[in-house]
Amino acid sequence: MITEAALRGYLLEEVLAWLLRSSGYEVLTAKDDEDKKPWRVLEERNHGLVVRGRGAWHQADTLGQFRYVPPFSLPVRLFVEAKFTQSRVRLPTVRNGHGIVHDVNENVMTTVAAASDSPRRPRTRYRYNYAIFSTSGFSQDAQEFALAHQISLVDLSMPDFERLRSLVFDTAGAVHAAMNAMDTAERPKLHEIRNFLRRLLLDMWEGPATTEPSVTAPLEVLADSLNSRSTLGLVLAFPAAPFVLGLASDDLYAFVDYARRQPTHAVHLRRLRNTTARHPVWQVSPQDEPDAYTLSFGLPEQVEAWIIDQDAGAPSRTSWVKRSMLSAMTMYWMDGDHAHTFQLRYEPAALRRDLHS
Protein backbone atom coordinates (compact mmCIF):
# COMPACT_ATOMS: atom_id res chain seq x y z
CA MET A 1 0.00 0.00 0.00
CA ILE A 2 1.25 3.47 -0.86
CA THR A 3 2.51 5.52 2.07
CA GLU A 4 0.75 8.69 3.15
CA ALA A 5 3.89 10.74 2.45
CA ALA A 6 4.12 9.44 -1.12
CA LEU A 7 0.39 10.05 -1.62
CA ARG A 8 0.88 13.73 -0.72
CA GLY A 9 3.38 14.06 -3.55
CA TYR A 10 1.09 12.37 -6.08
CA LEU A 11 -1.86 14.57 -5.10
CA LEU A 12 0.31 17.67 -5.33
CA GLU A 13 1.23 16.62 -8.87
CA GLU A 14 -2.45 16.58 -9.82
CA VAL A 15 -2.99 19.99 -8.23
CA LEU A 16 -0.07 21.34 -10.26
CA ALA A 17 -1.47 19.77 -13.44
CA TRP A 18 -4.69 21.69 -12.78
CA LEU A 19 -2.70 24.87 -12.11
CA LEU A 20 -0.72 24.37 -15.31
CA ARG A 21 -3.88 24.09 -17.40
CA SER A 22 -5.42 27.15 -15.76
CA SER A 23 -2.25 29.07 -16.68
CA GLY A 24 -2.46 28.49 -20.43
CA TYR A 25 -0.96 25.01 -20.79
CA GLU A 26 -2.60 21.84 -22.09
CA VAL A 27 -1.79 18.80 -19.96
CA LEU A 28 -0.39 16.05 -22.19
CA THR A 29 -0.83 12.29 -22.12
CA ALA A 30 0.44 9.50 -24.35
CA LYS A 31 -2.80 9.78 -26.36
CA ASP A 32 -1.55 13.10 -27.74
CA ASP A 33 1.09 11.15 -29.68
CA GLU A 34 -0.97 8.15 -30.78
CA ASP A 35 -1.19 9.34 -34.38
CA LYS A 36 2.53 10.09 -34.65
CA LYS A 37 4.00 6.60 -34.90
CA PRO A 38 6.83 5.79 -35.35
CA TRP A 39 8.20 9.21 -34.44
CA ARG A 40 6.15 9.78 -31.29
CA VAL A 41 7.94 11.13 -28.23
CA LEU A 42 5.32 10.32 -25.57
CA GLU A 43 4.45 6.88 -24.20
CA GLU A 44 2.53 5.47 -21.23
CA ARG A 45 4.48 2.94 -19.17
CA ASN A 46 4.08 1.23 -15.81
CA HIS A 47 4.98 4.33 -13.79
CA GLY A 48 3.17 6.85 -15.98
CA LEU A 49 4.03 9.17 -18.85
CA VAL A 50 7.53 9.09 -20.33
CA VAL A 51 9.16 11.41 -22.87
CA ARG A 52 11.74 10.39 -25.47
CA GLY A 53 15.14 12.04 -25.22
CA ARG A 54 18.23 11.65 -27.34
CA GLY A 55 19.67 9.00 -25.06
CA ALA A 56 16.75 7.67 -22.97
CA TRP A 57 13.07 7.86 -22.10
CA HIS A 58 12.32 10.07 -19.08
CA GLN A 59 9.55 10.01 -16.49
CA ALA A 60 7.25 13.06 -16.54
CA ASP A 61 5.24 13.72 -13.37
CA THR A 62 3.23 16.32 -15.27
CA LEU A 63 3.88 17.60 -18.78
CA GLY A 64 2.17 20.62 -20.28
CA GLN A 65 2.30 22.29 -23.69
CA PHE A 66 1.62 26.00 -24.01
CA ARG A 67 -1.45 26.71 -26.13
CA TYR A 68 0.30 29.28 -28.31
CA VAL A 69 3.61 29.00 -30.11
CA PRO A 70 5.89 32.04 -29.54
CA PRO A 71 6.89 33.85 -32.76
CA PHE A 72 9.97 32.39 -34.48
CA SER A 73 10.14 29.61 -31.91
CA LEU A 74 9.15 26.00 -31.22
CA PRO A 75 6.10 24.76 -29.31
CA VAL A 76 6.88 25.13 -25.59
CA ARG A 77 6.53 22.19 -23.24
CA LEU A 78 7.03 22.24 -19.48
CA PHE A 79 7.99 19.40 -17.13
CA VAL A 80 6.53 19.92 -13.65
CA GLU A 81 7.97 18.02 -10.69
CA ALA A 82 6.25 18.09 -7.29
CA LYS A 83 8.04 17.65 -3.96
CA PHE A 84 5.93 17.47 -0.79
CA THR A 85 8.69 16.84 1.74
CA GLN A 86 9.83 18.02 5.15
CA SER A 87 13.34 18.92 3.99
CA ARG A 88 14.50 21.32 1.32
CA VAL A 89 15.02 20.06 -2.19
CA ARG A 90 18.72 19.60 -2.74
CA LEU A 91 21.10 19.76 -5.67
CA PRO A 92 20.69 16.16 -6.99
CA THR A 93 16.99 16.74 -7.73
CA VAL A 94 17.68 19.92 -9.68
CA ARG A 95 20.66 18.37 -11.46
CA ASN A 96 18.44 15.46 -12.52
CA GLY A 97 15.89 17.92 -13.93
CA HIS A 98 18.62 19.63 -15.93
CA GLY A 99 19.82 16.29 -17.29
CA ILE A 100 16.30 15.38 -18.42
CA VAL A 101 15.51 18.66 -20.14
CA HIS A 102 18.93 18.73 -21.80
CA ASP A 103 18.48 15.22 -23.18
CA VAL A 104 14.96 15.78 -24.55
CA ASN A 105 16.00 19.08 -26.14
CA GLU A 106 18.94 17.28 -27.79
CA ASN A 107 16.55 14.86 -29.49
CA VAL A 108 16.94 16.81 -32.72
CA MET A 109 16.03 14.33 -35.48
CA THR A 110 14.17 16.50 -37.99
CA THR A 111 12.75 13.80 -40.28
CA VAL A 112 11.60 10.23 -39.76
CA ALA A 113 10.55 7.56 -42.26
CA ALA A 114 7.76 5.17 -41.35
CA ALA A 115 9.56 2.44 -43.30
CA SER A 116 12.87 2.15 -45.08
CA ASP A 117 11.30 2.63 -48.50
CA SER A 118 8.81 5.38 -47.56
CA PRO A 119 9.40 9.13 -47.97
CA ARG A 120 10.84 11.00 -45.02
CA ARG A 121 8.54 13.36 -43.13
CA PRO A 122 9.30 16.42 -41.05
CA ARG A 123 9.10 15.70 -37.35
CA THR A 124 7.65 18.20 -34.89
CA ARG A 125 10.23 19.54 -32.45
CA TYR A 126 9.58 21.14 -29.08
CA ARG A 127 11.34 23.40 -26.62
CA TYR A 128 11.26 21.77 -23.19
CA ASN A 129 11.57 23.58 -19.86
CA TYR A 130 11.58 22.26 -16.32
CA ALA A 131 9.95 23.51 -13.10
CA ILE A 132 10.21 22.05 -9.60
CA PHE A 133 7.61 22.91 -6.95
CA SER A 134 8.63 22.31 -3.33
CA THR A 135 6.63 22.67 -0.11
CA SER A 136 9.86 23.06 1.88
CA GLY A 137 11.99 25.30 -0.32
CA PHE A 138 15.39 24.65 -1.87
CA SER A 139 18.98 24.48 -0.68
CA GLN A 140 21.33 27.25 -1.76
CA ASP A 141 23.38 25.09 -4.10
CA ALA A 142 20.17 23.81 -5.71
CA GLN A 143 19.10 27.40 -6.36
CA GLU A 144 22.44 28.43 -7.78
CA PHE A 145 22.52 25.46 -10.14
CA ALA A 146 18.90 26.01 -11.20
CA LEU A 147 19.44 29.68 -12.02
CA ALA A 148 22.60 28.89 -13.96
CA HIS A 149 20.79 26.28 -16.07
CA GLN A 150 17.34 27.87 -16.32
CA ILE A 151 15.48 25.38 -14.16
CA SER A 152 12.46 27.07 -12.56
CA LEU A 153 12.02 26.68 -8.81
CA VAL A 154 8.69 27.50 -7.16
CA ASP A 155 8.83 27.66 -3.38
CA LEU A 156 5.48 26.69 -1.83
CA SER A 157 6.76 27.03 1.74
CA MET A 158 5.73 30.68 2.13
CA PRO A 159 2.72 31.46 4.37
CA ASP A 160 0.47 32.35 1.43
CA PHE A 161 0.52 28.71 0.32
CA GLU A 162 -0.40 27.31 3.73
CA ARG A 163 -3.96 26.57 2.63
CA LEU A 164 -2.73 24.72 -0.43
CA ARG A 165 -0.31 22.63 1.63
CA SER A 166 -2.99 21.91 4.25
CA LEU A 167 -5.54 20.96 1.62
CA VAL A 168 -3.21 18.41 0.02
CA PHE A 169 -1.97 17.18 3.42
CA ASP A 170 -5.49 16.67 4.80
CA THR A 171 -6.73 15.02 1.59
CA ALA A 172 -3.83 12.57 1.57
CA GLY A 173 -4.48 11.75 5.24
CA ALA A 174 -8.18 11.11 4.65
CA VAL A 175 -7.60 8.98 1.53
CA HIS A 176 -4.84 6.97 3.20
CA ALA A 177 -6.99 6.33 6.28
CA ALA A 178 -9.88 5.17 4.09
CA MET A 179 -7.63 2.80 2.18
CA ASN A 180 -6.08 1.48 5.38
CA ALA A 181 -9.55 0.52 6.64
CA MET A 182 -10.28 -1.52 3.52
CA ASP A 183 -9.36 -5.10 2.74
CA THR A 184 -6.20 -5.35 0.66
CA ALA A 185 -8.05 -6.70 -2.39
CA GLU A 186 -10.56 -3.82 -2.29
CA ARG A 187 -8.07 -0.97 -2.11
CA PRO A 188 -8.01 1.19 -5.25
CA LYS A 189 -4.78 1.41 -7.19
CA LEU A 190 -2.89 4.69 -7.34
CA HIS A 191 -3.77 5.22 -11.00
CA GLU A 192 -7.47 4.79 -10.16
CA ILE A 193 -7.21 7.52 -7.54
CA ARG A 194 -5.39 9.85 -9.91
CA ASN A 195 -7.82 9.11 -12.75
CA PHE A 196 -10.76 10.03 -10.53
CA LEU A 197 -9.12 13.32 -9.54
CA ARG A 198 -8.16 14.14 -13.12
CA ARG A 199 -11.75 13.68 -14.22
CA LEU A 200 -12.81 16.25 -11.63
CA LEU A 201 -10.00 18.73 -12.23
CA LEU A 202 -9.10 18.34 -15.89
CA ASP A 203 -12.08 16.52 -17.41
CA MET A 204 -9.60 13.90 -18.62
CA TRP A 205 -10.64 10.25 -18.92
CA GLU A 206 -7.53 8.11 -18.77
CA GLY A 207 -8.97 4.77 -17.67
CA PRO A 208 -10.64 3.11 -14.67
CA ALA A 209 -11.22 5.33 -11.67
CA THR A 210 -12.02 4.50 -8.07
CA THR A 211 -15.67 4.59 -6.99
CA GLU A 212 -15.14 3.86 -3.30
CA PRO A 213 -17.08 6.65 -1.47
CA SER A 214 -14.68 6.88 1.47
CA VAL A 215 -11.85 7.55 -0.99
CA THR A 216 -13.70 9.75 -3.47
CA ALA A 217 -15.27 12.07 -0.87
CA PRO A 218 -12.02 13.80 0.21
CA LEU A 219 -10.91 13.98 -3.44
CA GLU A 220 -14.14 15.80 -4.28
CA VAL A 221 -13.48 18.30 -1.49
CA LEU A 222 -10.00 18.93 -2.92
CA ALA A 223 -11.36 19.43 -6.43
CA ASP A 224 -14.17 21.72 -5.26
CA SER A 225 -11.70 23.90 -3.35
CA LEU A 226 -9.49 24.28 -6.43
CA ASN A 227 -12.23 24.79 -8.98
CA SER A 228 -14.04 27.43 -6.93
CA ARG A 229 -10.86 29.47 -6.35
CA SER A 230 -12.94 31.26 -3.72
CA THR A 231 -10.67 30.36 -0.82
CA LEU A 232 -7.55 29.22 -2.65
CA GLY A 233 -6.11 31.87 -4.93
CA LEU A 234 -3.14 30.52 -6.85
CA VAL A 235 -1.82 31.53 -10.27
CA LEU A 236 1.44 31.29 -12.20
CA ALA A 237 3.33 34.32 -13.52
CA PHE A 238 6.06 34.26 -16.15
CA PRO A 239 8.73 36.97 -15.90
CA ALA A 240 11.44 37.33 -18.53
CA ALA A 241 13.67 35.20 -16.35
CA PRO A 242 14.82 31.60 -15.84
CA PHE A 243 12.07 30.83 -13.34
CA VAL A 244 8.31 30.76 -12.83
CA LEU A 245 6.59 32.65 -10.05
CA GLY A 246 3.75 31.13 -8.04
CA LEU A 247 1.52 33.96 -6.81
CA ALA A 248 -1.08 33.65 -4.08
CA SER A 249 -4.05 35.84 -3.18
CA ASP A 250 -6.89 35.83 -0.66
CA ASP A 251 -9.18 37.16 -3.40
CA LEU A 252 -7.96 36.07 -6.81
CA TYR A 253 -11.14 37.23 -8.52
CA ALA A 254 -10.40 40.78 -7.43
CA PHE A 255 -7.18 40.56 -9.43
CA VAL A 256 -8.93 38.97 -12.42
CA ASP A 257 -11.69 41.61 -12.44
CA TYR A 258 -9.12 44.41 -12.38
CA ALA A 259 -6.87 42.77 -14.98
CA ARG A 260 -9.76 42.19 -17.37
CA ARG A 261 -10.43 45.93 -17.28
CA GLN A 262 -6.75 46.75 -17.62
CA PRO A 263 -4.93 43.77 -19.18
CA THR A 264 -1.65 45.71 -19.10
CA HIS A 265 -1.07 47.91 -16.09
CA ALA A 266 1.68 49.27 -13.86
CA VAL A 267 2.16 47.77 -10.41
CA HIS A 268 3.95 48.46 -7.17
CA LEU A 269 6.33 45.72 -6.08
CA ARG A 270 7.58 45.69 -2.51
CA ARG A 271 9.34 43.28 -0.22
CA LEU A 272 7.79 42.56 3.16
CA ARG A 273 9.79 42.28 6.32
CA ASN A 274 9.22 40.37 9.56
CA THR A 275 7.29 37.49 7.99
CA THR A 276 7.36 33.85 9.08
CA ALA A 277 8.61 32.73 5.67
CA ARG A 278 12.11 31.32 5.26
CA HIS A 279 12.88 34.08 2.78
CA PRO A 280 11.42 37.52 2.00
CA VAL A 281 7.88 37.72 0.70
CA TRP A 282 7.04 40.12 -2.11
CA GLN A 283 3.70 41.80 -2.73
CA VAL A 284 2.24 43.14 -5.97
CA SER A 285 -0.54 45.73 -6.14
CA PRO A 286 -1.77 48.02 -8.95
CA GLN A 287 -0.12 51.41 -9.08
CA ASP A 288 -3.31 53.36 -9.77
CA GLU A 289 -5.56 51.51 -7.30
CA PRO A 290 -3.37 49.91 -4.61
CA ASP A 291 -6.39 48.50 -2.75
CA ALA A 292 -7.87 46.75 -5.80
CA TYR A 293 -5.92 43.53 -5.26
CA THR A 294 -2.78 42.07 -3.67
CA LEU A 295 -0.68 39.16 -4.90
CA SER A 296 2.21 37.63 -2.97
CA PHE A 297 5.19 35.56 -4.06
CA GLY A 298 8.70 34.55 -3.04
CA LEU A 299 11.83 35.05 -5.10
CA PRO A 300 14.60 32.45 -5.12
CA GLU A 301 17.06 33.48 -2.41
CA GLN A 302 19.93 33.60 -4.86
CA VAL A 303 18.13 36.27 -6.88
CA GLU A 304 17.70 38.24 -3.67
CA ALA A 305 21.43 37.97 -3.11
CA TRP A 306 22.15 39.29 -6.60
CA ILE A 307 19.88 42.28 -6.03
CA ILE A 308 21.30 43.41 -2.70
CA ASP A 309 24.90 42.35 -3.27
CA GLN A 310 27.24 45.36 -3.02
CA ASP A 311 30.44 43.58 -3.98
CA ALA A 312 32.37 44.15 -7.19
CA GLY A 313 30.35 43.37 -10.26
CA ALA A 314 27.01 43.76 -8.51
CA PRO A 315 25.82 46.84 -10.44
CA SER A 316 25.72 44.99 -13.76
CA ARG A 317 23.96 42.01 -12.22
CA THR A 318 21.47 44.23 -10.45
CA SER A 319 20.76 46.09 -13.67
CA TRP A 320 20.15 42.80 -15.47
CA VAL A 321 17.80 41.55 -12.74
CA LYS A 322 15.82 44.78 -12.74
CA ARG A 323 15.59 45.06 -16.50
CA SER A 324 15.04 41.41 -17.40
CA MET A 325 13.42 39.71 -14.44
CA LEU A 326 11.17 42.18 -12.73
CA SER A 327 10.23 44.75 -15.35
CA ALA A 328 7.18 42.71 -16.45
CA MET A 329 5.28 39.57 -15.48
CA THR A 330 2.91 37.83 -17.89
CA MET A 331 -0.05 35.86 -16.54
CA TYR A 332 -2.74 33.78 -18.23
CA TRP A 333 -6.30 33.17 -17.07
CA MET A 334 -8.42 30.51 -18.74
CA ASP A 335 -12.07 31.31 -19.40
CA GLY A 336 -13.32 28.12 -21.00
CA ASP A 337 -11.08 27.60 -24.02
CA HIS A 338 -10.08 31.26 -24.18
CA ALA A 339 -6.87 32.41 -22.52
CA HIS A 340 -6.82 35.98 -21.21
CA THR A 341 -3.33 37.49 -21.19
CA PHE A 342 -2.38 40.00 -18.49
CA GLN A 343 0.90 41.85 -18.18
CA LEU A 344 2.01 43.50 -14.95
CA ARG A 345 4.63 46.14 -15.65
CA TYR A 346 7.05 47.31 -13.01
CA GLU A 347 9.34 50.31 -13.15
CA PRO A 348 12.89 48.96 -12.60
CA ALA A 349 14.20 52.31 -11.33
CA ALA A 350 12.07 51.93 -8.21
CA LEU A 351 13.39 48.49 -7.31
CA ARG A 352 16.08 49.73 -4.95
CA ARG A 353 13.58 51.89 -3.08
CA ASP A 354 11.19 48.97 -2.69
CA LEU A 355 13.95 46.68 -1.48
CA HIS A 356 14.76 49.03 1.37
CA SER A 357 11.26 50.37 2.14
C-alpha positions in Angstrom: 0.0 0.0 0.0 1.2 3.5 -0.9 2.5 5.5 2.1 0.7 8.7 3.2 3.9 10.7 2.4 4.1 9.4 -1.1 0.4 10.1 -1.6 0.9 13.7 -0.7 3.4 14.1 -3.5 1.1 12.4 -6.1 -1.9 14.6 -5.1 0.3 17.7 -5.3 1.2 16.6 -8.9 -2.4 16.6 -9.8 -3.0 20.0 -8.2 -0.1 21.3 -10.3 -1.5 19.8 -13.4 -4.7 21.7 -12.8 -2.7 24.9 -12.1 -0.7 24.4 -15.3 -3.9 24.1 -17.4 -5.4 27.2 -15.8 -2.2 29.1 -16.7 -2.5 28.5 -20.4 -1.0 25.0 -20.8 -2.6 21.8 -22.1 -1.8 18.8 -20.0 -0.4 16.1 -22.2 -0.8 12.3 -22.1 0.4 9.5 -24.3 -2.8 9.8 -26.4 -1.6 13.1 -27.7 1.1 11.1 -29.7 -1.0 8.1 -30.8 -1.2 9.3 -34.4 2.5 10.1 -34.6 4.0 6.6 -34.9 6.8 5.8 -35.4 8.2 9.2 -34.4 6.1 9.8 -31.3 7.9 11.1 -28.2 5.3 10.3 -25.6 4.4 6.9 -24.2 2.5 5.5 -21.2 4.5 2.9 -19.2 4.1 1.2 -15.8 5.0 4.3 -13.8 3.2 6.8 -16.0 4.0 9.2 -18.8 7.5 9.1 -20.3 9.2 11.4 -22.9 11.7 10.4 -25.5 15.1 12.0 -25.2 18.2 11.6 -27.3 19.7 9.0 -25.1 16.8 7.7 -23.0 13.1 7.9 -22.1 12.3 10.1 -19.1 9.5 10.0 -16.5 7.3 13.1 -16.5 5.2 13.7 -13.4 3.2 16.3 -15.3 3.9 17.6 -18.8 2.2 20.6 -20.3 2.3 22.3 -23.7 1.6 26.0 -24.0 -1.4 26.7 -26.1 0.3 29.3 -28.3 3.6 29.0 -30.1 5.9 32.0 -29.5 6.9 33.8 -32.8 10.0 32.4 -34.5 10.1 29.6 -31.9 9.1 26.0 -31.2 6.1 24.8 -29.3 6.9 25.1 -25.6 6.5 22.2 -23.2 7.0 22.2 -19.5 8.0 19.4 -17.1 6.5 19.9 -13.7 8.0 18.0 -10.7 6.3 18.1 -7.3 8.0 17.6 -4.0 5.9 17.5 -0.8 8.7 16.8 1.7 9.8 18.0 5.1 13.3 18.9 4.0 14.5 21.3 1.3 15.0 20.1 -2.2 18.7 19.6 -2.7 21.1 19.8 -5.7 20.7 16.2 -7.0 17.0 16.7 -7.7 17.7 19.9 -9.7 20.7 18.4 -11.5 18.4 15.5 -12.5 15.9 17.9 -13.9 18.6 19.6 -15.9 19.8 16.3 -17.3 16.3 15.4 -18.4 15.5 18.7 -20.1 18.9 18.7 -21.8 18.5 15.2 -23.2 15.0 15.8 -24.5 16.0 19.1 -26.1 18.9 17.3 -27.8 16.6 14.9 -29.5 16.9 16.8 -32.7 16.0 14.3 -35.5 14.2 16.5 -38.0 12.8 13.8 -40.3 11.6 10.2 -39.8 10.6 7.6 -42.3 7.8 5.2 -41.4 9.6 2.4 -43.3 12.9 2.2 -45.1 11.3 2.6 -48.5 8.8 5.4 -47.6 9.4 9.1 -48.0 10.8 11.0 -45.0 8.5 13.4 -43.1 9.3 16.4 -41.0 9.1 15.7 -37.3 7.7 18.2 -34.9 10.2 19.5 -32.5 9.6 21.1 -29.1 11.3 23.4 -26.6 11.3 21.8 -23.2 11.6 23.6 -19.9 11.6 22.3 -16.3 10.0 23.5 -13.1 10.2 22.1 -9.6 7.6 22.9 -7.0 8.6 22.3 -3.3 6.6 22.7 -0.1 9.9 23.1 1.9 12.0 25.3 -0.3 15.4 24.6 -1.9 19.0 24.5 -0.7 21.3 27.2 -1.8 23.4 25.1 -4.1 20.2 23.8 -5.7 19.1 27.4 -6.4 22.4 28.4 -7.8 22.5 25.5 -10.1 18.9 26.0 -11.2 19.4 29.7 -12.0 22.6 28.9 -14.0 20.8 26.3 -16.1 17.3 27.9 -16.3 15.5 25.4 -14.2 12.5 27.1 -12.6 12.0 26.7 -8.8 8.7 27.5 -7.2 8.8 27.7 -3.4 5.5 26.7 -1.8 6.8 27.0 1.7 5.7 30.7 2.1 2.7 31.5 4.4 0.5 32.4 1.4 0.5 28.7 0.3 -0.4 27.3 3.7 -4.0 26.6 2.6 -2.7 24.7 -0.4 -0.3 22.6 1.6 -3.0 21.9 4.2 -5.5 21.0 1.6 -3.2 18.4 0.0 -2.0 17.2 3.4 -5.5 16.7 4.8 -6.7 15.0 1.6 -3.8 12.6 1.6 -4.5 11.8 5.2 -8.2 11.1 4.6 -7.6 9.0 1.5 -4.8 7.0 3.2 -7.0 6.3 6.3 -9.9 5.2 4.1 -7.6 2.8 2.2 -6.1 1.5 5.4 -9.5 0.5 6.6 -10.3 -1.5 3.5 -9.4 -5.1 2.7 -6.2 -5.4 0.7 -8.1 -6.7 -2.4 -10.6 -3.8 -2.3 -8.1 -1.0 -2.1 -8.0 1.2 -5.3 -4.8 1.4 -7.2 -2.9 4.7 -7.3 -3.8 5.2 -11.0 -7.5 4.8 -10.2 -7.2 7.5 -7.5 -5.4 9.8 -9.9 -7.8 9.1 -12.8 -10.8 10.0 -10.5 -9.1 13.3 -9.5 -8.2 14.1 -13.1 -11.8 13.7 -14.2 -12.8 16.3 -11.6 -10.0 18.7 -12.2 -9.1 18.3 -15.9 -12.1 16.5 -17.4 -9.6 13.9 -18.6 -10.6 10.3 -18.9 -7.5 8.1 -18.8 -9.0 4.8 -17.7 -10.6 3.1 -14.7 -11.2 5.3 -11.7 -12.0 4.5 -8.1 -15.7 4.6 -7.0 -15.1 3.9 -3.3 -17.1 6.7 -1.5 -14.7 6.9 1.5 -11.9 7.5 -1.0 -13.7 9.8 -3.5 -15.3 12.1 -0.9 -12.0 13.8 0.2 -10.9 14.0 -3.4 -14.1 15.8 -4.3 -13.5 18.3 -1.5 -10.0 18.9 -2.9 -11.4 19.4 -6.4 -14.2 21.7 -5.3 -11.7 23.9 -3.4 -9.5 24.3 -6.4 -12.2 24.8 -9.0 -14.0 27.4 -6.9 -10.9 29.5 -6.4 -12.9 31.3 -3.7 -10.7 30.4 -0.8 -7.5 29.2 -2.7 -6.1 31.9 -4.9 -3.1 30.5 -6.8 -1.8 31.5 -10.3 1.4 31.3 -12.2 3.3 34.3 -13.5 6.1 34.3 -16.2 8.7 37.0 -15.9 11.4 37.3 -18.5 13.7 35.2 -16.4 14.8 31.6 -15.8 12.1 30.8 -13.3 8.3 30.8 -12.8 6.6 32.6 -10.0 3.8 31.1 -8.0 1.5 34.0 -6.8 -1.1 33.6 -4.1 -4.0 35.8 -3.2 -6.9 35.8 -0.7 -9.2 37.2 -3.4 -8.0 36.1 -6.8 -11.1 37.2 -8.5 -10.4 40.8 -7.4 -7.2 40.6 -9.4 -8.9 39.0 -12.4 -11.7 41.6 -12.4 -9.1 44.4 -12.4 -6.9 42.8 -15.0 -9.8 42.2 -17.4 -10.4 45.9 -17.3 -6.8 46.7 -17.6 -4.9 43.8 -19.2 -1.6 45.7 -19.1 -1.1 47.9 -16.1 1.7 49.3 -13.9 2.2 47.8 -10.4 3.9 48.5 -7.2 6.3 45.7 -6.1 7.6 45.7 -2.5 9.3 43.3 -0.2 7.8 42.6 3.2 9.8 42.3 6.3 9.2 40.4 9.6 7.3 37.5 8.0 7.4 33.9 9.1 8.6 32.7 5.7 12.1 31.3 5.3 12.9 34.1 2.8 11.4 37.5 2.0 7.9 37.7 0.7 7.0 40.1 -2.1 3.7 41.8 -2.7 2.2 43.1 -6.0 -0.5 45.7 -6.1 -1.8 48.0 -9.0 -0.1 51.4 -9.1 -3.3 53.4 -9.8 -5.6 51.5 -7.3 -3.4 49.9 -4.6 -6.4 48.5 -2.8 -7.9 46.8 -5.8 -5.9 43.5 -5.3 -2.8 42.1 -3.7 -0.7 39.2 -4.9 2.2 37.6 -3.0 5.2 35.6 -4.1 8.7 34.6 -3.0 11.8 35.0 -5.1 14.6 32.5 -5.1 17.1 33.5 -2.4 19.9 33.6 -4.9 18.1 36.3 -6.9 17.7 38.2 -3.7 21.4 38.0 -3.1 22.1 39.3 -6.6 19.9 42.3 -6.0 21.3 43.4 -2.7 24.9 42.4 -3.3 27.2 45.4 -3.0 30.4 43.6 -4.0 32.4 44.2 -7.2 30.4 43.4 -10.3 27.0 43.8 -8.5 25.8 46.8 -10.4 25.7 45.0 -13.8 24.0 42.0 -12.2 21.5 44.2 -10.4 20.8 46.1 -13.7 20.1 42.8 -15.5 17.8 41.5 -12.7 15.8 44.8 -12.7 15.6 45.1 -16.5 15.0 41.4 -17.4 13.4 39.7 -14.4 11.2 42.2 -12.7 10.2 44.7 -15.4 7.2 42.7 -16.4 5.3 39.6 -15.5 2.9 37.8 -17.9 -0.1 35.9 -16.5 -2.7 33.8 -18.2 -6.3 33.2 -17.1 -8.4 30.5 -18.7 -12.1 31.3 -19.4 -13.3 28.1 -21.0 -11.1 27.6 -24.0 -10.1 31.3 -24.2 -6.9 32.4 -22.5 -6.8 36.0 -21.2 -3.3 37.5 -21.2 -2.4 40.0 -18.5 0.9 41.9 -18.2 2.0 43.5 -15.0 4.6 46.1 -15.6 7.1 47.3 -13.0 9.3 50.3 -13.1 12.9 49.0 -12.6 14.2 52.3 -11.3 12.1 51.9 -8.2 13.4 48.5 -7.3 16.1 49.7 -5.0 13.6 51.9 -3.1 11.2 49.0 -2.7 13.9 46.7 -1.5 14.8 49.0 1.4 11.3 50.4 2.1 
